[in-house]
Amino acid sequence: MDNQDDVIKTVKVEDATITLIGTAHVSRQSVELVEDRILNGNYDCVAVELCPPRLENLVNKSWWKSLDIYQVFRQKKATLLLINLALSAYQKRLAEKIGVQAGQEMIRAVELAEEHGLELKVIDRDISTTLHRVITRVSFWQKLKIFSGLVAGIFVGEEVSEQQIEDLKRGDLLHSVVEEFGESLPQFKEVLIDERDEYMTGKLVELGKTPGGPKNILALVGAGHLVGMLPAFDAPPTPERIQTLEEKPPPSRTGYYVGWTICVVVLSLFAVGFMRSPELGTKLVVLWVVINGGLSAIGAALALAHPLSVVTAFFAAPITSLNPTIGAGMVVGLVESYLRKPRVHDFETLREDIGSMRMWWKNGVLRVLMAFTLSSFGSMIGTYLAGASIVHEIFG
């Protein structure tokens, strides 16, 4: 393999030697390099850029059995699931171009470690924590930009050659995604790249310092992480810092305050309307319900949601828009997932179906997520349009 010195680095941590290999998660050559190193090296431990849930998803092909879409909405994790699926689909699209399974080098490392009795360690931060920190650090419009960019990359991305994939060794898949948003969204890069560089370095240092622990460690990480991890070994994060990086911060209160402000303003305008005349007050309420509920219902209908879900969107949106603690999409998602529980087959083919636009309306899981997203977007647009209409009726 060419330029191995660029993707293989060695560091010492007390008595332990850590060999870092930078891989591209959709590279055939990375798979071959991993196989060669494990089979011909003298390692007693293999550390991989995975967290326990991602390891489970890689090795357990029936991971979908533990996914309860109804509980996803009850626990308000639909947005996390959407972003996770979008990232997976983007990675899968690149992998299909060169005929290698995304993350195959990690899968082979896990398989070979088990076959040769080597200790296996996962060193990455839990994916749900990382995505949670992303969501709480960026605004709604920034989230929309990220998600739309990923969706565009899935369906309208340019053709990718194997050489371009190999070029990702200077900045693996996640880095290539982040580079598209890095300048305009520095928080995105900080959480997805910089924090994880620091976290994985800390975990490897901790592993190297473990009394009686492994002394010759092979660590597999995305090649782009090498740039950030190597300097961090000179001043590794403390256990306290690692604990901080594992925390899930509360969401920003800005949206909460904006939501209640909208509620107070709209109710105040209703009051002004009724004080002028009962007819005007009634007209304002009707405008609010029809515009807000109508656009949310249209969103649900575009997702081919169940008729009762569409009706739910119409009546829920005007109410939830006045309550920032719950969104119309959340209510619609709960109703849709209850009325149309996805089939086993929908979960089995989820990873494949997300890469095909027409399957978004056929796969039960994706249809529920579409109903959630489009009804939420409709309600959001409806809130501002209805508010503008009410202001026009009173002051126009």
SVG drawing of the C-alpha trace seen along z (x, -y; Angstrom):
<svg xmlns="http://www.w3.org/2000/svg" viewBox="-69 -49 77 67">
<polyline fill="none" stroke="black" stroke-width="0.4" points="0.0,0.0 1.4,-3.4 2.4,-6.0 1.9,-3.8 4.0,-6.2 1.2,-8.8 -1.4,-6.5 0.7,-4.5 2.1,-6.2 3.6,-4.9 3.4,-6.5 4.7,-5.3 2.5,-5.5 4.7,-4.5 5.5,-0.8 2.9,-0.4 3.4,-0.9 0.4,-2.1 0.4,-1.7 -2.1,-4.0 -3.5,-3.2 -5.5,-5.7 -8.2,-4.1 -10.8,-5.2 -14.1,-3.6 -15.0,-2.7 -11.6,-1.6 -10.6,1.8 -7.0,1.0 -7.7,0.1 -9.2,3.6 -6.1,5.2 -3.8,3.1 -5.7,4.0 -5.7,7.7 -1.9,7.6 -1.1,5.8 -3.2,8.1 -2.1,11.3 1.6,10.4 2.0,8.1 2.7,9.0 -0.2,7.2 -2.0,8.2 -4.9,5.7 -6.9,4.2 -8.6,0.9 -11.2,-0.4 -12.9,-3.7 -16.3,-2.4 -18.6,-2.8 -20.5,0.1 -23.8,-0.6 -21.9,-1.0 -20.0,2.2 -23.3,4.0 -24.8,2.6 -21.8,3.8 -21.6,7.4 -25.3,8.0 -27.2,8.1 -30.5,8.2 -29.8,4.8 -33.3,3.6 -35.0,6.0 -34.1,3.6 -35.4,0.5 -38.9,-0.4 -39.9,-3.4 -42.8,-4.2 -40.4,-4.6 -38.0,-6.6 -40.8,-9.3 -41.8,-8.9 -38.2,-9.6 -37.9,-12.5 -35.0,-10.9 -36.5,-11.1 -34.1,-13.8 -31.1,-11.8 -32.3,-8.8 -32.7,-10.9 -29.2,-12.4 -27.7,-9.0 -29.5,-7.3 -28.5,-10.2 -24.9,-9.8 -25.1,-6.0 -26.8,-6.4 -24.2,-9.0 -21.4,-6.5 -23.2,-3.7 -23.5,-5.6 -19.7,-6.1 -19.1,-2.5 -21.3,-1.2 -19.2,-3.0 -16.2,-0.7 -18.0,2.4 -16.9,2.6 -19.1,2.5 -18.9,-0.7 -16.8,-0.1 -15.5,3.2 -12.0,2.6 -13.5,2.3 -15.6,5.5 -12.5,7.4 -10.5,6.1 -13.2,7.3 -13.4,10.7 -9.6,11.2 -9.2,10.1 -11.8,12.7 -10.2,15.4 -6.7,14.8 -7.7,14.3 -6.7,10.6 -8.2,8.2 -10.7,5.9 -11.4,2.4 -13.8,-0.3 -12.4,-3.8 -14.9,-6.1 -17.6,-8.2 -21.1,-6.8 -22.8,-7.9 -25.9,-9.1 -23.8,-11.4 -22.0,-12.8 -25.2,-13.5 -26.9,-14.9 -24.0,-17.4 -24.3,-18.3 -28.0,-19.0 -27.6,-21.1 -24.8,-23.2 -26.3,-24.2 -29.5,-26.2 -32.5,-24.8 -31.5,-26.4 -28.0,-24.9 -29.5,-21.5 -31.7,-21.9 -28.6,-22.9 -26.6,-19.8 -29.5,-17.4 -30.4,-18.8 -26.7,-18.7 -26.5,-15.0 -29.7,-14.2 -28.4,-16.0 -25.2,-13.9 -27.2,-10.7 -29.4,-11.3 -27.7,-13.9 -24.1,-13.4 -21.5,-13.3 -19.9,-10.1 -17.0,-9.0 -14.0,-7.1 -11.9,-4.7 -9.0,-7.1 -11.1,-9.8 -12.1,-7.4 -8.4,-6.6 -7.8,-10.3 -10.0,-10.3 -7.1,-8.9 -6.1,-12.5 -9.5,-13.0 -11.8,-10.1 -15.5,-10.0 -16.7,-12.0 -14.0,-14.6 -15.2,-14.9 -18.7,-15.6 -17.6,-18.0 -15.4,-20.0 -18.6,-20.9 -19.9,-22.7 -16.8,-23.4 -16.3,-27.0 -19.9,-28.1 -20.6,-25.7 -17.5,-25.5 -19.6,-23.9 -20.3,-21.0 -16.6,-20.2 -15.7,-20.8 -18.2,-18.1 -17.9,-15.6 -14.1,-15.8 -12.1,-17.7 -13.9,-16.4 -13.7,-12.8 -9.9,-13.2 -9.4,-14.2 -11.7,-11.5 -10.1,-8.6 -6.6,-9.8 -7.6,-9.8 -9.0,-6.3 -5.9,-5.0 -3.7,-6.7 -5.9,-5.2 -5.5,-1.8 -1.7,-2.1 -1.4,-3.0 -3.7,-0.2 -1.6,2.0 -1.2,5.4 -2.9,4.2 -1.9,4.7 1.6,3.5 1.4,3.7 -1.8,2.0 -3.0,1.7 -5.5,-1.3 -7.7,-1.7 -9.1,-5.2 -10.3,-7.2 -7.2,-8.7 -8.4,-12.3 -8.3,-11.8 -4.5,-11.2 -3.9,-15.0 -5.8,-15.8 -4.8,-12.8 -1.1,-12.7 -0.5,-16.1 -3.0,-15.3 -0.7,-12.4 1.7,-15.1 -0.9,-16.6 -3.7,-13.9 -7.1,-14.8 -7.6,-14.2 -10.2,-11.7 -12.3,-14.8 -12.1,-16.1 -13.2,-12.7 -16.1,-12.7 -17.1,-16.2 -16.9,-15.0 -19.3,-12.1 -22.0,-14.5 -25.2,-15.3 -25.7,-19.0 -29.3,-20.3 -30.7,-21.8 -30.4,-25.5 -33.1,-27.6 -33.3,-30.0 -35.9,-28.0 -37.8,-27.5 -38.0,-31.3 -38.8,-32.0 -41.6,-29.5 -43.2,-31.0 -42.8,-34.4 -44.7,-33.3 -47.4,-31.9 -47.8,-35.1 -47.8,-37.3 -50.4,-35.2 -52.7,-34.9 -52.4,-38.6 -53.4,-39.3 -56.4,-37.0 -57.4,-39.0 -57.0,-42.3 -59.2,-40.9 -62.0,-39.8 -61.9,-43.2 -62.5,-44.9 -65.3,-42.5 -66.2,-38.9 -66.3,-38.5 -62.7,-39.7 -61.5,-37.5 -63.1,-34.4 -61.6,-35.2 -58.1,-35.4 -58.6,-32.0 -59.8,-30.4 -56.9,-31.9 -54.5,-30.4 -56.1,-27.0 -56.6,-26.7 -53.1,-28.0 -51.1,-26.3 -53.0,-23.1 -53.5,-23.0 -49.8,-23.2 -48.9,-20.6 -51.6,-18.3 -50.3,-18.9 -46.9,-17.8 -48.2,-14.6 -50.2,-13.9 -47.2,-14.4 -45.5,-11.6 -48.6,-9.4 -49.3,-9.2 -52.4,-7.5 -55.6,-9.6 -55.9,-9.8 -52.3,-11.1 -53.2,-13.8 -56.2,-14.8 -54.0,-14.7 -51.5,-17.1 -54.3,-19.5 -55.6,-19.7 -52.3,-19.3 -50.2,-21.9 -52.2,-25.0 -52.0,-23.8 -48.4,-22.6 -47.2,-25.8 -48.3,-27.6 -46.4,-25.1 -42.6,-24.9 -42.3,-21.7 -43.7,-19.5 -44.0,-19.8 -46.6,-18.8 -44.3,-16.3 -43.8,-14.5 -47.5,-14.0 -47.9,-12.9 -45.0,-10.6 -46.4,-8.9 -49.9,-8.5 -48.4,-7.2 -46.0,-4.7 -49.0,-3.4 -51.4,-3.1 -48.9,-1.7 -46.3,0.2 -43.4,0.9 -43.0,4.5 -40.0,6.6 -39.1,6.3 -39.0,2.5 -36.3,2.7 -34.3,5.4 -34.1,3.3 -33.8,-0.1 -30.1,-0.7 -30.7,0.1 -34.0,-1.7 -32.8,-5.0 -30.6,-5.4 -33.6,-5.1 -36.0,-8.1 -39.0,-6.0 -38.5,-3.7 -39.0,-6.5 -42.8,-6.2 -42.8,-2.4 -40.6,-1.6 -42.7,-1.9 -39.9,-3.3 -38.9,-5.9 -42.5,-6.9 -43.0,-7.5 -39.9,-9.7 -41.1,-11.6 -44.4,-12.2 -42.6,-13.6 -40.3,-15.8 -42.8,-17.2 -45.6,-17.8 -43.1,-19.6 -41.9,-21.8 -45.4,-22.5 -46.3,-23.6 -43.2,-25.8 -44.1,-27.6 -47.7,-27.8 -46.8,-29.5 -45.1,-32.4 -47.6,-32.7 -50.6,-32.6 -48.9,-35.0 -48.3,-37.4 -51.9,-37.1 -53.2,-37.9 -51.0,-40.9 -52.2,-42.1 -55.8,-41.7 -55.3,-43.8 -52.9,-46.5 -53.3,-46.3"/>
</svg>
